[in-house]
Amino acid sequence: MPPRDNPTARQARLGGELRKLRDRAGKTAREAAGLISTDQAKISHMEAGRIGVSEERIRKLAAFYACDDAPLIEALCGIAREHRGQYWWDEYRGILTPGFLDIAELEHHAEHLACLQPTTVPGVLQTEPYARTLFASVLPKLPEDELQARVEHRMRRQAIFDRDKPPTFETFIHEAALRIRVGGRATTREQLERLLEAAERPEVTLRVIPFTSEDFIEVSQTVLYAGGPVPQLDTVHIDAPFGGRFMDAAADLNRYRMLLNSAERASLEPDESRSFIHHIAREL
């Protein structure tokens, strides 16, 4: 089977974690290749996520690298067991750009999620009219079929809350995001009501950062922190108008954990936040 041209973020993460284990062990790609009877090029492709790797090989390599972290090894094997076409977002492959699939994949496999939203409502809490307005504002304008696919995909991401064990979801929304009238008064009011409904869910914690907060916090980026089954697989996603990026370096993870902790200090308590949103909705 030829190497993948576009591995998913999760496939690339599996390969990257195997590379980290090899680097920590001080082993060369040539030594790893010799262990599993392959060549260095295959090891390079494997560590880039461009070819798959079996559970047997993961366990064999982990032992060779003197890794005795059983939960990490099991989590990596779990990724290896996944296959294309297994999940709902695979239906959009070739229709939407890979970033849309990667974010749905990230949310689906997360144990817990935390996000910081400066100017918009979190994607998994958006109403359809709100999401449609956002996508309709993309420049240059999207073809109607792609616009519809993006909206549909965003709505389907909300399925993470319908699972028997949904991930915990903590969101810090700046007051600016609540006051911008996306789609007009009616659409904005409906969206605020949707936030109030979501805030009643036991797995959702919603906090508002008001304009009056004197604890300044950098809120120019939309940040999503996804906690994996083990801390080594935590991931940060930074969104931007022209594409997002994933980060998993220890220093980056620590930096964004500190940012989210700062957001908590700058925000209202959950009960106060709900009252605040209700007040803004009544003003519309």
HUDA-V642207 format. One record per residue. BURIAL is + if it has 16 or more other C-alpha atoms within 10 Angstrom, else -. Layout:
# HUDA-V642207
BURIAL
BURIAL
This chain:
# HUDA-V642207
-
-
-
-
-
-
+
+
+
+
+
+
+
+
+
+
+
+
+
-
+
+
-
-
-
-
-
-
+
-
-
+
+
-
-
-
-
-
-
+
-
+
+
+
+
+
+
+
+
+
+
+
+
-
+
-
-
+
+
-
+
+
-
+
+
-
+
-
-
-
-
+
+
+
+
+
+
-
+
+
-
-
-
-
-
-
-
-
+
+
-
-
-
-
-
+
-
+
-
+
+
+
+
+
+
+
+
+
+
+
+
+
+
+
+
+
+
+
+
+
+
+
-
+
+
+
+
-
+
+
+
+
+
-
+
+
-
-
-
-
-
-
-
-
-
-
+
-
-
+
+
-
+
+
+
-
+
+
-
+
+
-
-
-
-
+
+
+
+
+
+
+
+
+
+
+
+
+
+
-
+
+
-
-
-
-
+
+
+
+
+
+
+
-
+
+
-
+
+
-
-
-
+
+
+
+
+
+
+
+
-
-
-
-
-
-
+
-
+
-
-
+
+
+
+
+
+
+
+
-
-
-
+
+
+
+
+
+
-
-
-
-
-
-
-
+
-
+
-
-
-
-
+
-
-
+
-
-
+
+
-
-
+
+
-
+
+
+
+
-
-
-
+
+
-
+
+
+
-
-
+
-
-
-
